[in-house]
Amino acid sequence: MIVKRLEQNQEQQMQLWLRQERIIDMLCRRSIEHETAIADLRLAIKG
């Protein structure tokens, strides 16, 4: 019984970690897109 609960807890932790990894990846992509958009705006303002 204890082993089964430990396995379930480990699986839940793994699922949480994977979800967090996907969120971090998405936020990194957005950040890069925003940086690109800001650079484009700066160029448009200067030009």
The 8 nearest C-alpha neighbors of each residue, nearest first, counted from 0:
[[1, 3, 2, 4, 5, 6, 7, 8],
 [2, 0, 4, 3, 5, 6, 7, 8],
 [3, 1, 5, 4, 0, 6, 7, 8],
 [2, 4, 6, 0, 5, 1, 7, 8],
 [5, 3, 7, 1, 6, 2, 8, 0],
 [4, 6, 2, 8, 3, 7, 9, 1],
 [5, 7, 9, 3, 4, 8, 2, 10],
 [8, 6, 4, 10, 9, 5, 11, 3],
 [9, 7, 5, 11, 10, 6, 4, 12],
 [8, 10, 6, 12, 7, 11, 5, 13],
 [9, 11, 13, 7, 12, 8, 6, 14],
 [12, 10, 8, 14, 13, 9, 15, 7],
 [11, 13, 15, 9, 10, 14, 16, 8],
 [12, 14, 10, 16, 11, 15, 17, 9],
 [15, 13, 11, 17, 16, 12, 18, 10],
 [16, 14, 12, 18, 13, 17, 19, 11],
 [15, 17, 13, 19, 14, 18, 12, 20],
 [18, 16, 20, 14, 19, 15, 13, 21],
 [19, 17, 15, 21, 20, 16, 14, 22],
 [18, 20, 22, 16, 17, 21, 23, 15],
 [19, 21, 17, 23, 18, 22, 24, 16],
 [22, 20, 24, 18, 19, 23, 25, 17],
 [21, 23, 19, 25, 24, 20, 26, 18],
 [24, 22, 26, 20, 25, 21, 19, 27],
 [25, 23, 21, 27, 22, 26, 20, 28],
 [24, 26, 22, 28, 23, 27, 21, 29],
 [27, 25, 29, 23, 28, 24, 30, 22],
 [28, 26, 30, 24, 29, 25, 23, 31],
 [27, 29, 25, 31, 30, 26, 32, 24],
 [30, 28, 32, 26, 31, 27, 33, 25],
 [29, 31, 27, 33, 28, 32, 26, 34],
 [30, 32, 34, 28, 29, 33, 35, 27],
 [33, 31, 29, 35, 30, 34, 36, 28],
 [34, 32, 36, 30, 35, 31, 29, 37],
 [35, 33, 31, 37, 36, 32, 30, 38],
 [34, 36, 38, 32, 33, 37, 39, 31],
 [35, 37, 33, 39, 38, 34, 40, 32],
 [36, 38, 40, 34, 39, 35, 33, 41],
 [39, 37, 41, 35, 40, 36, 34, 42],
 [40, 38, 36, 42, 37, 41, 35, 43],
 [41, 39, 43, 37, 42, 38, 44, 36],
 [40, 42, 38, 44, 39, 43, 37, 45],
 [41, 43, 39, 45, 40, 44, 46, 38],
 [44, 42, 40, 46, 41, 45, 39, 38],
 [43, 45, 41, 42, 46, 40, 39, 38],
 [46, 44, 42, 43, 41, 40, 39, 38],
 [45, 43, 44, 42, 41, 40, 39, 38]]
